Amino acid sequence: MANSKKTIQIGAIALMAALLASCGNKGEEDAKILSEKVSALEAEKAELAAKVQELEQTEPNLLQRCKEIAAKTADGASRERSADVEEALKVCSGFVAKFPNSPQAEEVKAIVAQKKRLQNVFSALDDIQKKAADGEYAAAKRIAESLRGEIDDGFVDRMLEQIEKAKNAPTPIGYGELHKLVSTGMQVGKQYAVEAYLMPDGRYLCVAYAQSCLGPDTMIRIEENLNHEKSRQLYDQRGKSSCFLVSMEYGGNLMIDDFNPSKCN
């Protein structure tokens, strides 16, 4: 009886092992089938992508893309659209290279030439900005004038106005630098913004926030170029520090043209 029970137990264990092995084989088969399906889908996807790319490079589709991108960047396009200009050049130049004998080749060549001119305009605008920032205002104006015919004349006129405004804008300067300029020779009419202390007598400037200034090595004699109201306000600024707008006049007098109680920018 005991041997019979043992035989049954062994048989049950063998059956369970066979079932587990069967399940394991089925799982491996399912995983293999799934992997094959994924590989097939990926291959199909790659094939479709290749066909789409091939279709995009056909003459009609490439021409349409060239014109669509080119339409985003007219002659008056802003500097921020330079990436679109570059993309239009890339696509349209690609069309000409691929289909040089196309009936539309000359039309696309004209688009490429127009985008190249626009790129030159963007480069010129960058150059104008740099020249103006470096104080080379005459050079900046010459570059701006050279753009007439390439872009709207009204835009060129506005650039020239901005350059002139930058040219006439006050130059921030430290008190020590101003003192040196006054002593060694200062451009007549050029305005400077300086933070300084107005002496209690109202006739001299000194280094900002100074408690006292004595002697020519620390003080600068000033005159007023203010209207009645501003002159009255300046009187109230005696013994205080302000941001003064000053310029040298013919005759060697340093004039206060304006002032602001806040710090100079």
C-alpha atoms as a printed R data frame, in Angstrom:
    type eleno elety resid chain resno      x       y       z
1   ATOM     1    CA   MET     A     1  0.000   0.000   0.000
2   ATOM     2    CA   ALA     A     2  2.819   2.327   0.918
3   ATOM     3    CA   ASN     A     3  4.562   1.650  -2.384
4   ATOM     4    CA   SER     A     4  1.351   2.373  -4.267
5   ATOM     5    CA   LYS     A     5  0.963   5.781  -2.545
6   ATOM     6    CA   LYS     A     6  4.573   6.609  -3.268
7   ATOM     7    CA   THR     A     7  4.106   5.706  -6.920
8   ATOM     8    CA   ILE     A     8  1.060   8.008  -7.127
9   ATOM     9    CA   GLN     A     9  3.011  10.926  -5.577
10  ATOM    10    CA   ILE     A    10  5.874  10.454  -8.000
11  ATOM    11    CA   GLY     A    11  3.425  10.344 -10.891
12  ATOM    12    CA   ALA     A    12  1.752  13.586  -9.715
13  ATOM    13    CA   ILE     A    13  5.096  15.335  -9.429
14  ATOM    14    CA   ALA     A    14  6.086  14.201 -12.912
15  ATOM    15    CA   LEU     A    15  2.752  15.463 -14.309
16  ATOM    16    CA   MET     A    16  3.217  18.876 -12.671
17  ATOM    17    CA   ALA     A    17  6.745  19.113 -14.049
18  ATOM    18    CA   ALA     A    18  5.477  18.249 -17.511
19  ATOM    19    CA   LEU     A    19  2.757  20.912 -17.245
20  ATOM    20    CA   LEU     A    20  5.240  23.578 -16.058
21  ATOM    21    CA   ALA     A    21  7.602  22.694 -18.886
22  ATOM    22    CA   SER     A    22  4.743  22.993 -21.320
23  ATOM    23    CA   CYS     A    23  3.802  26.446 -19.926
24  ATOM    24    CA   GLY     A    24  7.428  27.555 -20.134
25  ATOM    25    CA   ASN     A    25  7.713  26.463 -23.762
26  ATOM    26    CA   LYS     A    26  4.454  28.252 -24.640
27  ATOM    27    CA   GLY     A    27  5.654  31.489 -22.970
28  ATOM    28    CA   GLU     A    28  8.893  31.393 -24.947
29  ATOM    29    CA   GLU     A    29  6.975  30.771 -28.163
30  ATOM    30    CA   ASP     A    30  4.596  33.714 -27.451
31  ATOM    31    CA   ALA     A    31  7.524  36.018 -26.681
32  ATOM    32    CA   LYS     A    32  9.240  34.956 -29.900
33  ATOM    33    CA   ILE     A    33  6.075  35.577 -31.931
34  ATOM    34    CA   LEU     A    34  5.631  39.012 -30.314
35  ATOM    35    CA   SER     A    35  9.249  39.914 -30.986
36  ATOM    36    CA   GLU     A    36  8.875  38.918 -34.635
37  ATOM    37    CA   LYS     A    37  5.734  41.075 -34.935
38  ATOM    38    CA   VAL     A    38  7.538  44.075 -33.401
39  ATOM    39    CA   SER     A    39 10.458  43.623 -35.788
40  ATOM    40    CA   ALA     A    40  8.064  43.400 -38.726
41  ATOM    41    CA   LEU     A    41  6.276  46.597 -37.639
42  ATOM    42    CA   GLU     A    42  9.572  48.439 -37.215
43  ATOM    43    CA   ALA     A    43 10.685  47.352 -40.668
44  ATOM    44    CA   GLU     A    44  7.346  48.474 -42.109
45  ATOM    45    CA   LYS     A    45  7.668  51.811 -40.314
46  ATOM    46    CA   ALA     A    46 11.170  52.346 -41.698
47  ATOM    47    CA   GLU     A    47  9.953  51.448 -45.184
48  ATOM    48    CA   LEU     A    48  7.066  53.931 -44.929
49  ATOM    49    CA   ALA     A    49  9.427  56.663 -43.676
50  ATOM    50    CA   ALA     A    50 11.720  56.025 -46.639
51  ATOM    51    CA   LYS     A    51  8.770  56.259 -49.027
52  ATOM    52    CA   VAL     A    52  7.602  59.514 -47.421
53  ATOM    53    CA   GLN     A    53 11.101  60.974 -47.716
54  ATOM    54    CA   GLU     A    54 11.264  59.834 -51.331
55  ATOM    55    CA   LEU     A    55  7.905  61.478 -52.045
56  ATOM    56    CA   GLU     A    56  9.035  64.714 -50.366
57  ATOM    57    CA   GLN     A    57 11.999  64.829 -52.744
58  ATOM    58    CA   THR     A    58  9.906  64.580 -55.889
59  ATOM    59    CA   GLU     A    59  9.881  67.677 -58.084
60  ATOM    60    CA   PRO     A    60  6.298  68.858 -57.307
61  ATOM    61    CA   ASN     A    61  6.565  68.297 -53.549
62  ATOM    62    CA   LEU     A    62 10.020  69.849 -53.177
63  ATOM    63    CA   LEU     A    63  8.872  72.867 -55.189
64  ATOM    64    CA   GLN     A    64  5.800  73.269 -52.996
65  ATOM    65    CA   ARG     A    65  7.882  73.072 -49.809
66  ATOM    66    CA   CYS     A    66 10.325  75.637 -51.199
67  ATOM    67    CA   LYS     A    67  7.518  78.086 -51.925
68  ATOM    68    CA   GLU     A    68  5.786  77.510 -48.570
69  ATOM    69    CA   ILE     A    69  8.928  78.249 -46.552
70  ATOM    70    CA   ALA     A    70  9.894  81.171 -48.792
71  ATOM    71    CA   ALA     A    71  6.470  82.743 -48.249
72  ATOM    72    CA   LYS     A    72  7.199  83.036 -44.507
73  ATOM    73    CA   THR     A    73 10.096  85.401 -45.107
74  ATOM    74    CA   ALA     A    74  9.258  88.411 -47.236
75  ATOM    75    CA   ASP     A    75 11.764  91.243 -47.773
76  ATOM    76    CA   GLY     A    76 10.532  92.988 -44.635
77  ATOM    77    CA   ALA     A    77 10.828  89.910 -42.417
78  ATOM    78    CA   SER     A    78 12.118  90.557 -38.930
79  ATOM    79    CA   ARG     A    79 15.572  89.499 -37.734
80  ATOM    80    CA   GLU     A    80 13.920  86.808 -35.607
81  ATOM    81    CA   ARG     A    81 12.871  84.957 -38.795
82  ATOM    82    CA   SER     A    82 16.449  84.373 -39.925
83  ATOM    83    CA   ALA     A    83 16.097  80.636 -39.242
84  ATOM    84    CA   ASP     A    84 13.225  80.512 -41.767
85  ATOM    85    CA   VAL     A    85 15.387  82.304 -44.315
86  ATOM    86    CA   GLU     A    86 18.146  79.728 -43.829
87  ATOM    87    CA   GLU     A    87 15.638  76.885 -44.189
88  ATOM    88    CA   ALA     A    88 14.213  78.415 -47.384
89  ATOM    89    CA   LEU     A    89 17.708  78.731 -48.824
90  ATOM    90    CA   LYS     A    90 18.475  75.110 -47.975
91  ATOM    91    CA   VAL     A    91 15.270  73.683 -49.496
92  ATOM    92    CA   CYS     A    92 15.133  75.926 -52.574
93  ATOM    93    CA   SER     A    93 18.846  75.509 -53.335
94  ATOM    94    CA   GLY     A    94 18.279  71.762 -53.027
95  ATOM    95    CA   PHE     A    95 15.523  71.958 -55.627
96  ATOM    96    CA   VAL     A    96 17.767  73.790 -58.120
97  ATOM    97    CA   ALA     A    97 20.578  71.298 -57.543
98  ATOM    98    CA   LYS     A    98 18.306  68.287 -57.984
99  ATOM    99    CA   PHE     A    99 16.167  69.582 -60.851
100 ATOM   100    CA   PRO     A   100 18.342  72.077 -62.796
101 ATOM   101    CA   ASN     A   101 16.304  71.532 -65.969
102 ATOM   102    CA   SER     A   102 12.914  71.994 -64.319
103 ATOM   103    CA   PRO     A   103 10.586  74.578 -65.911
104 ATOM   104    CA   GLN     A   104 10.423  76.171 -62.442
105 ATOM   105    CA   ALA     A   105 14.217  76.289 -61.959
106 ATOM   106    CA   GLU     A   106 14.526  79.988 -62.882
107 ATOM   107    CA   GLU     A   107 11.671  80.934 -60.562
108 ATOM   108    CA   VAL     A   108 13.307  79.055 -57.689
109 ATOM   109    CA   LYS     A   109 16.709  80.618 -58.483
110 ATOM   110    CA   ALA     A   110 15.057  84.029 -58.060
111 ATOM   111    CA   ILE     A   111 13.756  82.923 -54.649
112 ATOM   112    CA   VAL     A   112 17.254  81.779 -53.645
113 ATOM   113    CA   ALA     A   113 18.748  85.122 -54.736
114 ATOM   114    CA   GLN     A   114 16.108  87.052 -52.786
115 ATOM   115    CA   LYS     A   115 16.787  85.030 -49.617
116 ATOM   116    CA   LYS     A   116 20.510  85.561 -49.972
117 ATOM   117    CA   ARG     A   117 19.905  89.317 -50.193
118 ATOM   118    CA   LEU     A   118 17.799  89.084 -47.066
119 ATOM   119    CA   GLN     A   119 20.599  87.237 -45.286
120 ATOM   120    CA   ASN     A   120 22.956  90.046 -46.281
121 ATOM   121    CA   VAL     A   121 20.475  92.533 -44.797
122 ATOM   122    CA   PHE     A   122 20.428  90.609 -41.508
123 ATOM   123    CA   SER     A   123 24.225  90.596 -41.465
124 ATOM   124    CA   ALA     A   124 24.254  94.346 -42.132
125 ATOM   125    CA   LEU     A   125 21.791  94.947 -39.277
126 ATOM   126    CA   ASP     A   126 24.086  93.039 -36.907
127 ATOM   127    CA   ASP     A   127 27.027  95.114 -38.132
128 ATOM   128    CA   ILE     A   128 25.082  98.365 -37.627
129 ATOM   129    CA   GLN     A   129 24.231  97.364 -34.076
130 ATOM   130    CA   LYS     A   130 27.875  96.538 -33.308
131 ATOM   131    CA   LYS     A   131 29.202  99.747 -34.881
132 ATOM   132    CA   ALA     A   132 26.714 101.865 -32.922
133 ATOM   133    CA   ALA     A   133 27.572 100.043 -29.680
134 ATOM   134    CA   ASP     A   134 31.277 100.752 -30.312
135 ATOM   135    CA   GLY     A   135 30.556 104.423 -30.943
136 ATOM   136    CA   GLU     A   136 31.327 104.181 -34.696
137 ATOM   137    CA   TYR     A   137 28.191 106.109 -35.656
138 ATOM   138    CA   ALA     A   138 29.393 107.348 -39.054
139 ATOM   139    CA   ALA     A   139 30.208 103.779 -40.129
140 ATOM   140    CA   ALA     A   140 26.833 102.573 -38.831
141 ATOM   141    CA   LYS     A   141 25.071 105.248 -40.898
142 ATOM   142    CA   ARG     A   142 26.989 104.306 -44.048
143 ATOM   143    CA   ILE     A   143 25.938 100.675 -43.689
144 ATOM   144    CA   ALA     A   144 22.322 101.696 -43.092
145 ATOM   145    CA   GLU     A   145 22.336 103.902 -46.207
146 ATOM   146    CA   SER     A   146 23.703 101.004 -48.261
147 ATOM   147    CA   LEU     A   147 20.521  99.049 -47.540
148 ATOM   148    CA   ARG     A   148 18.333 101.419 -49.562
149 ATOM   149    CA   GLY     A   149 16.784  99.428 -52.370
150 ATOM   150    CA   GLU     A   150 17.186  96.202 -50.411
151 ATOM   151    CA   ILE     A   151 14.587  97.013 -47.742
152 ATOM   152    CA   ASP     A   152 11.908  99.624 -47.213
153 ATOM   153    CA   ASP     A   153 13.302 103.187 -47.163
154 ATOM   154    CA   GLY     A   154 11.120 103.986 -44.157
155 ATOM   155    CA   PHE     A   155 12.908 101.256 -42.193
156 ATOM   156    CA   VAL     A   156 16.277 102.695 -43.215
157 ATOM   157    CA   ASP     A   157 15.165 106.170 -42.101
158 ATOM   158    CA   ARG     A   158 14.116 104.810 -38.696
159 ATOM   159    CA   MET     A   159 17.506 103.099 -38.316
160 ATOM   160    CA   LEU     A   160 19.296 106.353 -39.083
161 ATOM   161    CA   GLU     A   161 17.177 108.125 -36.471
162 ATOM   162    CA   GLN     A   162 18.054 105.468 -33.886
163 ATOM   163    CA   ILE     A   163 21.764 105.756 -34.713
164 ATOM   164    CA   GLU     A   164 21.601 109.543 -34.332
165 ATOM   165    CA   LYS     A   165 19.747 109.156 -31.044
166 ATOM   166    CA   ALA     A   166 22.402 106.730 -29.784
167 ATOM   167    CA   LYS     A   167 25.104 109.155 -30.928
168 ATOM   168    CA   ASN     A   168 23.548 111.975 -28.911
169 ATOM   169    CA   ALA     A   169 22.736 109.873 -25.856
170 ATOM   170    CA   PRO     A   170 24.668 110.865 -22.715
171 ATOM   171    CA   THR     A   171 27.684 108.693 -21.954
172 ATOM   172    CA   PRO     A   172 27.823 107.365 -18.371
173 ATOM   173    CA   ILE     A   173 31.120 108.346 -16.773
174 ATOM   174    CA   GLY     A   174 32.732 108.151 -13.344
175 ATOM   175    CA   TYR     A   175 33.496 111.345 -11.431
176 ATOM   176    CA   GLY     A   176 37.258 110.737 -11.643
177 ATOM   177    CA   GLU     A   177 37.068 110.312 -15.422
178 ATOM   178    CA   LEU     A   178 35.017 113.503 -15.742
179 ATOM   179    CA   HIS     A   179 37.497 115.437 -13.597
180 ATOM   180    CA   LYS     A   180 40.310 114.236 -15.854
181 ATOM   181    CA   LEU     A   181 38.413 115.145 -19.049
182 ATOM   182    CA   VAL     A   182 37.677 118.640 -17.771
183 ATOM   183    CA   SER     A   183 41.354 119.090 -16.935
184 ATOM   184    CA   THR     A   184 42.831 117.644 -20.125
185 ATOM   185    CA   GLY     A   185 40.283 118.654 -22.765
186 ATOM   186    CA   MET     A   186 36.635 117.712 -23.133
187 ATOM   187    CA   GLN     A   187 34.641 117.529 -26.371
188 ATOM   188    CA   VAL     A   188 32.369 120.549 -26.646
189 ATOM   189    CA   GLY     A   189 28.657 119.710 -26.636
190 ATOM   190    CA   LYS     A   190 29.106 116.022 -25.782
191 ATOM   191    CA   GLN     A   191 26.868 115.090 -22.853
192 ATOM   192    CA   TYR     A   192 27.922 112.878 -19.968
193 ATOM   193    CA   ALA     A   193 25.911 111.432 -17.099
194 ATOM   194    CA   VAL     A   194 27.841 111.499 -13.832
195 ATOM   195    CA   GLU     A   195 26.914 110.753 -10.266
196 ATOM   196    CA   ALA     A   196 28.288 113.582  -8.142
197 ATOM   197    CA   TYR     A   197 27.829 115.676  -5.005
198 ATOM   198    CA   LEU     A   198 26.636 119.280  -5.375
199 ATOM   199    CA   MET     A   199 28.540 121.446  -2.954
200 ATOM   200    CA   PRO     A   200 26.424 123.506  -0.526
201 ATOM   201    CA   ASP     A   201 27.348 126.717  -2.357
202 ATOM   202    CA   GLY     A   202 25.813 125.240  -5.540
203 ATOM   203    CA   ARG     A   203 28.829 126.190  -7.669
204 ATOM   204    CA   TYR     A   204 30.987 123.056  -7.518
205 ATOM   205    CA   LEU     A   205 30.605 119.313  -8.032
206 ATOM   206    CA   CYS     A   206 32.512 116.771  -6.009
207 ATOM   207    CA   VAL     A   207 32.721 112.980  -5.815
208 ATOM   208    CA   ALA     A   208 29.343 111.448  -4.942
209 ATOM   209    CA   TYR     A   209 28.412 111.143  -1.270
210 ATOM   210    CA   ALA     A   210 31.478 113.088  -0.142
211 ATOM   211    CA   GLN     A   211 31.246 114.851   3.199
212 ATOM   212    CA   SER     A   212 33.565 117.607   2.088
213 ATOM   213    CA   CYS     A   213 35.686 118.527  -0.920
214 ATOM   214    CA   LEU     A   214 38.491 121.041  -0.951
215 ATOM   215    CA   GLY     A   215 40.829 122.141  -3.715
216 ATOM   216    CA   PRO     A   216 40.986 121.775  -7.502
217 ATOM   217    CA   ASP     A   217 42.033 118.119  -7.264
218 ATOM   218    CA   THR     A   218 38.599 117.130  -5.990
219 ATOM   219    CA   MET     A   219 36.151 119.811  -7.180
220 ATOM   220    CA   ILE     A   220 34.810 120.873 -10.577
221 ATOM   221    CA   ARG     A   221 33.394 124.334 -11.168
222 ATOM   222    CA   ILE     A   222 29.961 124.236 -12.843
223 ATOM   223    CA   GLU     A   223 27.472 126.581 -14.464
224 ATOM   224    CA   GLU     A   224 23.748 126.096 -15.089
225 ATOM   225    CA   ASN     A   225 21.964 125.549 -18.366
226 ATOM   226    CA   LEU     A   226 18.512 125.083 -16.820
227 ATOM   227    CA   ASN     A   227 15.075 126.664 -17.039
228 ATOM   228    CA   HIS     A   228 13.652 128.522 -14.025
229 ATOM   229    CA   GLU     A   229 11.870 125.504 -12.538
230 ATOM   230    CA   LYS     A   230 14.877 123.196 -12.910
231 ATOM   231    CA   SER     A   231 17.154 125.888 -11.509
232 ATOM   232    CA   ARG     A   232 14.952 126.124  -8.421
233 ATOM   233    CA   GLN     A   233 15.051 122.330  -8.031
234 ATOM   234    CA   LEU     A   234 18.839 122.367  -8.367
235 ATOM   235    CA   TYR     A   235 19.004 124.937  -5.568
236 ATOM   236    CA   ASP     A   236 17.225 122.404  -3.343
237 ATOM   237    CA   GLN     A   237 19.786 119.743  -4.317
238 ATOM   238    CA   ARG     A   238 22.679 121.601  -2.692
239 ATOM   239    CA   GLY     A   239 24.542 119.360  -0.266
240 ATOM   240    CA   LYS     A   240 23.160 116.223  -1.944
241 ATOM   241    CA   SER     A   241 24.257 113.697  -4.540
242 ATOM   242    CA   SER     A   242 22.460 113.311  -7.874
243 ATOM   243    CA   CYS     A   243 22.915 112.053 -11.399
244 ATOM   244    CA   PHE     A   244 23.944 115.131 -13.381
245 ATOM   245    CA   LEU     A   245 23.806 115.550 -17.137
246 ATOM   246    CA   VAL     A   246 26.758 117.764 -18.005
247 ATOM   247    CA   SER     A   247 28.458 119.089 -21.127
248 ATOM   248    CA   MET     A   248 31.327 121.417 -21.991
249 ATOM   249    CA   GLU     A   249 30.508 124.674 -23.766
250 ATOM   250    CA   TYR     A   250 32.764 126.894 -25.820
251 ATOM   251    CA   GLY     A   251 34.765 128.977 -23.389
252 ATOM   252    CA   GLY     A   252 35.604 126.054 -21.107
253 ATOM   253    CA   ASN     A   253 32.576 126.111 -18.764
254 ATOM   254    CA   LEU     A   254 31.119 122.798 -17.609
255 ATOM   255    CA   MET     A   255 27.340 123.144 -17.789
256 ATOM   256    CA   ILE     A   256 24.651 121.239 -15.918
257 ATOM   257    CA   ASP     A   257 21.999 120.530 -18.572
258 ATOM   258    CA   ASP     A   258 19.772 118.395 -16.366
259 ATOM   259    CA   PHE     A   259 19.813 116.237 -13.249
260 ATOM   260    CA   ASN     A   260 17.984 113.404 -11.574
261 ATOM   261    CA   PRO     A   261 18.164 112.629  -7.843
262 ATOM   262    CA   SER     A   262 18.422 108.878  -8.581
263 ATOM   263    CA   LYS     A   263 21.637 107.077  -9.535
264 ATOM   264    CA   CYS     A   264 22.927 107.159 -13.116
265 ATOM   265    CA   ASN     A   265 22.221 104.030 -15.180
